Amino acid sequence: MNRADSISTISQEAFRILDEPGAGILVLDRQMQVFWANAFAMDLLSTSEEEILGFDARRVLDAHLTPLLQERDAAHRLLATMNNGTGIPGLDLSVQDPRGEERQIVYSSRKIERGAFAGMWVLCMRDVTEQRPANEGLLSANRQLQVLNQIMGVSASSLSLDELLEASLSKTLDLLGFDLGLTYLLNPDRTIALPRYHRGVPECYLARSRTIKVHHWPWNFVFVAGQPRYLELQGEGGTIEDEILASLGVATLACIPILAESVVVGALFLGSRKAGGFRAEERRLLEAIGQEIGSGVLRSMLHKRLEAAHRETNLYLDVMTHDIKNAENVANLYCDLLLDTLEGNDARYARGLKESIRKSSGILQNVSTIRRIHQEPPDLKPIHLGHVIRAQIERTPEAAISFDGTTAEVRADDLLPEVFTNLIGNAVKHGGPDAGIAIRVEDCPDEDHTVVVTVEDTGPGIPEAMKETIFDRFRQGRNQGCGKGLGLYIVGILLDRYGGRIWVEDRVEGRPDLGASFRFTLREVVHDGYEG
């Protein structure tokens, strides 16, 4: 039996575990001689057991592998690191197989630390040629997604059209490595395109091409048809495309339409001084960027329209409120004059008219309050609760209201009186002039630095089924004359604004017919340096 046979017999079973498809395995002994090789390694090296087993690894690689390596010294460095006692996690080299085809091989090595073969080395040669295109495609797709995600982030976070166009152009140039860029927007008549932002563009180009007539060739392809156009320097000269590229000082130019709901609103121009054209994946990415910028432009346009509609609505509301209040004041004046002169049913009718005017005024007040709540951010400050309550009691002289007073200061704003206006008004409206109303302020037993305010009445009360939804927006209950309208909704959102909560109970537990008790919390101001 020759040396190769003996080595093979000894190692065949021991190293079978190392054998795997698509991987060439060499086991090197402590003198760096080839001790064992699997079939794939010998096929890759175009050798046999007789030519490889027992021979020095460097000699084997020199004879069979390194002449085929583009990086000849790399294999020597690989063996040197192994000789020094250190392995390598991976070395990626291109080789040519015996058929002259290029293969991509990843080399790695590790030292055997235990057992009878301790101190030997395992050299793995893994053929990744078939995997490389898929991996490269995946990496390219991932990079495109990362670029697009960053552009989407810019688009979503931009507050204005100008900010969007400037930031998206800069981000696109930085991420994709173009040398210059411009963003164009169409004028309202859609006849010319005007540059809004640019970077790296020669001044001579801007001086000559400040505007683009979108119906002229070749720009109609982009601005009218909404199709991307890619210009590449052909070297022949004399064409319009070559003149455009020369004026910008670039070899390639991507002209990407900016689309908002399939309507062209502008274009993104990106130029590079490097020749070579645009690959298919680059074109797809650029077109996706154009669509994303278009979505941002659409959001900006809709936001502007919304702001304009909001301003117009507020103008109408201000005019209506002012004029209706003036009309109400005049109507109230005439009602007072009539009440001084009329008697009997005529006087009753005048009083009914005056009450209707009061309700109309309350509706206007509620609408104005809701608008303030949504427009003005909370500006919470210490407010003396007792002063607010007494002021609201004085504004309702027709009601019998008891209040023992309080020294508490709470965190609120100047809309706090609306809470008591609506709760007191609700009690008067549904309890009638003979209903008794009581207001109390007590410390909250469950929360520190919090007070509980109670507004209760002896009116018809609130049925149990309605107590859960009584503060819902614009609800109007019919049972037992119980109102659940806009006023209680305002109370709920105001107390939420102040960090409190509100609920309703029976004035006498288990007897809803004996009146309602509205209870709510407010945060109390503490003057010893700590505020809850």
C-alpha atoms as one frame of an Amber mdcrd trajectory, in Angstrom:
protein
   0.000   0.000   0.000   1.447   3.383  -0.993   1.517   6.496   1.184  -1.613
   7.960  -0.412  -3.531   4.743   0.208  -2.482   4.568   3.845  -3.289   8.208
   4.509  -6.611   7.886   2.755  -7.507   4.725   4.703  -6.670   6.298   8.052
  -8.475   9.570   7.425 -11.434   8.473   5.306 -13.781   7.772   8.214 -12.340
  10.449  10.510 -12.859  13.328   8.095 -16.059  12.142   6.455 -17.932  14.619
   8.664 -16.138  17.491   6.906 -17.363  16.476   3.474 -20.278  18.531   2.146
 -21.607  19.400  -1.341 -20.135  22.482  -2.977 -17.151  22.716  -0.630 -13.595
  21.572  -1.254 -11.845  20.389   1.935  -8.112  20.000   2.489  -6.785  18.756
   5.838  -3.169  19.862   6.431  -0.958  18.167   9.002   1.304  19.937  11.479
   4.009  20.285   8.793   1.424  21.901   6.440   1.312  18.839   4.202  -1.969
  17.681   2.646  -3.231  14.870   4.880  -6.682  14.403   3.345  -8.773  15.907
   0.525 -12.361  15.399  -0.499 -13.472  14.728  -4.066 -14.712  18.276  -4.677
 -11.328  19.777  -3.712  -9.496  17.456  -6.077 -11.916  18.249  -8.871 -11.529
  21.977  -8.213  -7.717  21.643  -8.278  -7.786  19.232 -11.251  -5.666  16.726
  -9.359  -5.786  13.239  -7.814  -4.921  11.643  -4.481  -1.541  10.537  -5.788
  -0.684  14.096  -6.841  -1.820  15.818  -3.664  -1.759  13.655  -0.528   1.468
  13.914   1.441   2.710  16.927  -0.460   3.442  20.380   0.934   0.342  22.581
   0.779   2.217  25.528  -0.691   3.634  23.340  -3.418   0.169  21.980  -4.144
  -1.371  25.428  -4.360   1.512  26.747  -6.447   1.246  23.847  -8.858  -2.505
  23.599  -9.137  -4.167  26.771  -7.864  -2.094  29.934  -7.643  -1.192  30.029
 -11.338  -4.918  30.431 -11.916  -5.448  33.123  -9.261  -5.849  36.769 -10.218
  -4.459  37.637  -6.768  -1.411  35.327  -6.725  -0.031  36.492  -3.401  -3.324
  35.999  -1.592  -2.959  32.221  -1.326   0.551  32.618   0.035  -0.730  35.028
   2.676  -3.413  32.492   3.524  -0.831  29.763   4.175   1.382  32.188   6.063
  -1.365  33.017   8.519  -1.987  29.332   9.068   1.738  28.720   9.600   1.717
  31.424  12.242  -1.094  29.659  14.042  -3.978  31.926  13.094  -6.870  31.053
  10.809  -8.917  33.305   8.547 -12.716  33.711   8.553 -12.860  34.111   4.762
 -10.849  35.091   1.710 -12.772  35.852  -1.485 -10.776  35.173  -4.709 -11.616
  34.782  -8.372 -10.125  31.748 -10.140 -10.318  30.172 -13.578 -11.292  26.526
 -13.714  -9.695  24.078 -16.192 -12.335  25.032 -18.751 -11.253  28.670 -18.581
 -14.431  29.845 -16.810 -14.137  32.276 -13.924 -15.251  30.919 -10.560 -15.687
  32.782  -7.307 -14.175  30.866  -4.394 -14.316  31.771  -0.714 -11.405  30.287
   1.295 -11.496  29.828   5.058  -9.356  27.915   7.534  -9.552  26.714  11.110
  -7.306  24.747  13.403  -8.327  21.419  14.923  -8.002  21.923  18.674  -8.831
  18.499  20.137  -8.472  14.773  19.544  -5.936  12.719  17.658  -5.693  15.315
  14.896  -5.176  18.340  17.144  -2.839  20.892  15.590  -3.894  20.085  12.035
  -5.631  22.607   9.784  -8.845  22.416   7.803  -8.771  24.514   4.618 -12.241
  24.986   3.086 -12.746  26.163  -0.497 -16.401  27.050  -1.094 -17.648  27.766
  -4.629 -20.090  30.685  -4.462 -20.154  31.467  -8.178 -23.828  30.614  -8.588
 -24.817  32.480  -5.446 -22.993  35.714  -6.288 -25.467  37.161  -8.866 -28.381
  36.505  -6.524 -26.501  38.006  -3.577 -25.445  41.026  -5.590 -29.030  41.482
  -6.785 -30.287  41.270  -3.199 -27.693  43.777  -1.994 -28.607  46.115  -4.844
 -32.320  45.805  -4.008 -31.620  46.441  -0.322 -29.595  49.536  -1.158 -32.374
  50.818  -3.390 -34.896  50.284  -0.601 -32.654  52.132   1.866 -32.294  55.077
  -0.521 -36.025  55.162  -1.212 -36.843  54.931   2.500 -34.640  57.930   3.217
 -36.301  59.925   0.436 -39.703  58.899   1.825 -38.599  60.096   5.255 -37.643
  63.477   3.820 -40.938  63.671   1.944 -43.023  62.776   4.984 -41.234  65.158
   7.372 -41.158  68.218   5.093 -43.583  70.886   6.258 -43.575  73.001   3.107
 -43.172  72.541  -0.636 -39.891  74.473  -0.701 -38.463  72.412   2.141 -39.534
  69.191   0.403 -37.929  70.068  -2.937 -34.675  71.300  -1.437 -34.272  68.411
   1.006 -35.247  65.671  -1.464 -32.849  66.993  -4.110 -29.959  67.170  -1.635
 -30.693  63.712  -0.233 -30.923  62.155  -3.702 -27.609  63.686  -4.800 -25.853
  62.621  -1.606 -27.174  59.067  -1.642 -26.739  58.290  -5.333 -23.539  60.210
  -6.028 -24.729  62.423  -8.879 -22.693  65.539  -9.653 -25.561  67.999 -10.126
 -29.305  68.234  -9.868 -32.303  70.502 -10.475 -35.943  70.404  -9.509 -38.437
  72.037 -11.865 -42.087  72.874 -11.214 -44.692  73.732 -13.842 -46.342  77.139
 -13.796 -50.146  77.305 -13.245 -50.751  77.449 -17.023 -48.592  74.318 -17.493
 -46.691  75.945 -20.352 -43.251  76.448 -18.811 -41.171  74.779 -16.116 -39.249
  76.902 -13.623 -36.256  75.709 -11.579 -37.023  75.787  -7.859 -33.800  74.323
  -6.453 -30.483  73.307  -7.958 -27.053  72.140  -6.839 -23.820  71.973  -8.789
 -25.379  73.458 -11.928 -23.147  75.775 -14.001 -24.230  79.408 -13.957 -24.030
  79.565 -17.748 -26.714  76.885 -17.997 -29.004  78.721 -15.569 -28.517  81.968
 -17.482 -29.537  80.378 -20.800 -32.109  77.861 -19.549 -33.868  79.648 -16.718
 -37.193  78.359 -18.059 -38.150  75.327 -20.131 -40.952  75.449 -22.690 -42.554
  72.145 -21.867 -44.233  71.571 -25.239 -40.907  71.736 -27.107 -38.936  68.602
 -27.908 -37.309  66.836 -26.072 -38.926  68.238 -22.915 -42.487  67.399 -23.947
 -41.576  63.760 -23.431 -41.057  64.486 -19.712 -43.396  67.364 -18.837 -46.354
  66.532 -21.102 -46.237  62.765 -21.626 -44.938  62.174 -18.091 -42.247  59.713
 -19.231 -38.655  59.596 -17.932 -35.901  60.441 -20.379 -32.247  59.419 -20.083
 -29.678  61.372 -22.075 -26.244  59.910 -22.728 -23.336  61.572 -24.511 -22.917
  59.877 -27.888 -19.813  61.735 -28.989 -21.179  62.547 -32.403 -22.117  66.141
 -31.541 -24.684  68.379 -33.146 -27.781  66.870 -31.513 -29.985  68.705 -29.024
 -29.246  66.056 -26.397 -25.478  66.546 -26.798 -25.913  70.317 -26.499 -27.915
  69.913 -23.271 -25.297  67.594 -21.789 -22.452  69.900 -22.851 -24.134  72.958
 -21.334 -24.454  71.091 -18.014 -20.971  69.604 -18.246 -22.155  66.018 -17.743
 -21.997  62.769 -19.678 -25.378  61.435 -18.587 -28.597  63.124 -17.473 -31.737
  61.563 -15.989 -34.922  63.614 -16.487 -37.549  62.141 -14.147 -41.132  63.486
 -14.111 -42.575  64.406 -10.720 -46.099  62.986 -10.692 -48.882  63.904  -8.275
 -51.827  61.537  -8.761 -50.653  60.746 -12.323 -50.469  64.464 -13.165 -47.063
  65.947 -14.028 -46.241  68.825 -11.665 -42.512  69.082 -12.358 -39.341  67.135
 -13.003 -36.142  66.044 -11.287 -32.928  66.382 -13.331 -29.849  64.441 -12.159
 -26.541  64.579 -14.002 -23.262  62.670 -13.767 -19.887  63.346 -15.336 -19.196
  59.614 -15.536 -20.055  57.908 -18.803 -21.718  54.538 -18.907 -25.442  55.165
 -18.936 -28.068  54.071 -16.459 -28.666  50.452 -15.474 -32.222  49.127 -15.324
 -32.285  49.049 -11.520 -30.985  52.639 -11.374 -33.784  53.769 -13.660 -36.396
  52.022 -11.537 -35.006  53.661  -8.404 -34.941  57.138  -9.948 -38.503  56.777
 -11.192 -39.633  55.603  -7.747 -37.933  58.667  -6.219 -39.808  60.892  -8.678
 -43.097  59.293  -7.638 -42.312  59.735  -3.949 -41.400  63.396  -4.396 -44.656
  63.750  -6.337 -46.566  62.301  -3.383 -44.882  64.853  -1.128 -45.757  67.659
  -3.541 -49.382  66.476  -3.537 -49.445  66.439   0.279 -48.013  69.957   0.340
 -50.579  71.176  -2.189 -53.443  69.592  -0.233 -52.075  71.093   2.990 -52.062
  74.555   1.410 -55.611  74.074   0.189 -56.653  72.902   3.638 -55.034  75.927
   5.258 -56.781  78.233   2.785 -60.128  76.523   3.435 -59.493  76.773   7.177
 -58.774  80.496   6.961 -61.846  81.034   4.793 -64.038  79.070   7.206 -62.742
  81.071  10.163 -63.422  84.293   8.275 -67.014  83.232   7.580 -67.432  82.170
  11.215 -66.063  85.473  12.521 -68.341  87.474  10.224 -71.384  85.377  11.102
 -70.675  85.495  14.838 -70.177  89.261  14.811 -73.243  90.006  12.711 -75.515
  87.533  14.500 -74.471  88.911  17.884 -75.312  92.419  16.705 -78.701  91.198
  15.480 -79.287  89.418  18.812 -78.468  92.558  20.769 -80.999  94.539  18.727
 -83.597  91.779  19.067 -83.036  91.643  22.838 -83.495  95.381  23.051 -86.830
  95.208  21.231 -87.922  92.280  23.433 -87.194  94.324  26.576 -89.202  97.241
  25.169 -92.104  94.916  24.367 -92.009  93.317  27.813 -92.349  96.795  29.373
 -95.557  97.436  27.421 -97.212  94.045  26.952 -99.269  91.915  29.317-100.840
  88.464  29.323-100.180  86.159  26.386 -98.411  88.887  24.441 -95.860  89.267
  27.212 -95.472  85.474  27.378 -94.741  85.383  23.669 -92.125  88.131  24.066
 -90.470  86.225  26.893 -90.380  83.102  24.670 -88.759  85.122  21.912 -86.171
  86.445  24.355 -85.406  82.872  25.516 -84.910  81.725  21.911 -82.460  84.570
  21.379 -80.588  83.473  24.501 -80.322  79.898  23.184 -79.025  81.170  19.854
 -76.395  83.197  21.676 -75.395  80.093  23.659 -74.916  78.082  20.472 -72.631
  80.765  19.035 -70.678  80.844  22.291 -70.237  77.055  22.240 -69.017  77.056
  18.637 -66.504  79.806  19.429 -65.330  77.874  22.489 -64.763  74.671  20.486
 -62.794  76.611  17.907 -60.569  78.111  20.610 -60.001  74.708  22.184 -58.763
  73.240  18.899 -56.785  76.298  17.763 -55.113  77.460  20.961 -52.684  75.195
  22.821 -53.274  74.910  26.579 -51.630  77.669  28.602 -52.258  76.319  32.071
 -51.649  78.604  35.037 -52.856  78.947  38.649 -56.488  80.097  38.753 -58.497
  80.814  41.907 -61.369  78.358  41.670 -63.690  80.195  44.073 -63.520  83.433
  42.046 -64.479  81.592  38.847 -67.445  79.864  40.481 -68.810  83.056  42.092
 -68.509  84.958  38.813 -70.615  82.319  37.074 -73.201  82.361  39.857 -73.557
  86.136  39.463 -74.150  85.659  35.742 -77.152  83.422  36.555 -79.223  85.503
  39.019 -82.436  83.620  38.189 -81.082  80.361  39.663 -80.924  79.392  43.353
 -77.284  78.295  43.728 -75.551  77.464  46.992 -71.776  77.586  47.315 -69.740
  77.697  50.522 -66.584  78.925  48.846 -63.057  77.528  48.437 -59.478  78.778
  48.635 -58.180  76.203  46.153 -56.115  77.240  43.133 -56.159  74.907  40.162
 -54.191  74.552  36.929 -56.395  75.754  34.067 -56.760  78.581  31.546 -59.309
  81.299  30.841 -61.727  78.755  29.342 -62.403  77.226  32.774 -65.544  79.411
  33.291 -67.114  77.607  30.323 -67.234  74.421  32.424 -69.454  76.087  35.052
 -71.446  78.070  32.482 -72.494  74.853  30.768 -73.092  72.786  33.917 -75.116
  75.526  35.625 -76.945  76.307  32.393 -77.740  72.603  31.942 -79.191  72.402
  35.462 -81.321  75.548  34.965 -82.517  74.422  31.552 -83.723  70.984  32.621
 -84.581  71.669  36.274 -86.557  74.839  35.748 -86.517  78.016  37.859 -87.465
  76.145  41.048 -84.597  73.646  40.890 -81.971  73.916  43.603 -78.308  73.885
  42.575 -75.358  73.236  44.912 -71.648  73.508  44.178 -68.989  71.958  46.431
 -65.182  71.732  46.251 -63.454  68.942  48.225 -60.084  67.212  48.331 -59.920
  64.091  46.176 -59.473  61.015  48.412 -57.854  58.945  45.621 -55.398  61.436
  44.079 -52.875  63.751  45.750 -53.019  67.485  44.987 -56.380  67.098  43.290
 -59.803  68.548  44.082 -63.239  67.159  43.258 -65.868  69.699  42.204 -69.541
  68.736  42.458 -72.373  70.525  40.641 -75.688  68.929  41.634 -79.321  69.874
  41.128 -82.799  68.771  42.181 -84.053  68.492  38.608 -85.377  65.438  36.770
 -82.010  63.618  36.872 -80.326  61.376  34.303 -81.377  57.783  33.569 -78.747
  55.133  34.294 -78.486  54.054  30.638 -77.459  57.570  29.581 -74.719  58.219
  32.116 -71.992  56.530  30.064 -72.588  58.575  26.875 -73.777  61.900  28.228
 -70.524  63.661  27.313 -70.438  62.303  23.746 -70.332  64.892  21.011 -73.621
  66.381  19.839 -75.812  63.735  21.505 -79.261  64.912  22.536 -81.281  62.804
  24.935 -85.049  62.899  24.967 -85.911  60.907  28.067 -87.227  62.909  31.017
 -86.168  66.132  29.376 -82.508  65.284  29.854 -80.171  67.235  27.571 -76.922
  65.708  26.339 -75.879  68.346  23.837 -72.917  70.396  22.786 -72.405  72.022
  26.183 -71.582  68.783  27.990 -69.232  67.767  25.185 -67.341  71.052  25.702
 -67.152  70.355  29.449 -65.621  66.938  28.759 -62.911  68.109  26.353 -62.008
  71.082  28.577 -61.487  68.874  31.632 -59.405  66.502  29.543 -57.365  69.566
  28.521 -56.729  70.286  32.201 -55.776  66.712  33.052 -59.009  66.000  34.897
 -61.979  63.691  34.406 -65.750  64.006  34.768 -68.579  61.628  35.536 -72.244
  61.842  36.585 -74.028  60.229  39.522 -77.462  60.380  41.143 -77.806  63.204
  43.658 -79.433  60.616  45.919 -77.962  57.186  45.295 -80.421  54.887  43.573
 -82.922  57.692  42.892 -82.146  59.260  39.492 -85.517  61.041  39.602 -84.296
  63.208  42.493 -81.611  65.001  40.534 -78.158  64.638  39.009 -74.679  65.169
  40.453 -71.907  66.098  38.030 -68.474  65.473  39.558 -65.090  66.314  38.052
 -61.464  66.619  39.119 -58.946  69.434  38.706 -55.249  69.485  39.554 -54.578
  71.714  42.553 -51.670  74.147  42.692 -49.369  73.573  45.696 -47.307  76.550
  46.879 -44.647  74.748  48.927 -42.426  74.179  45.870 -44.102  71.031  44.647
 -46.993  70.857  42.246 -48.927  67.698  41.595
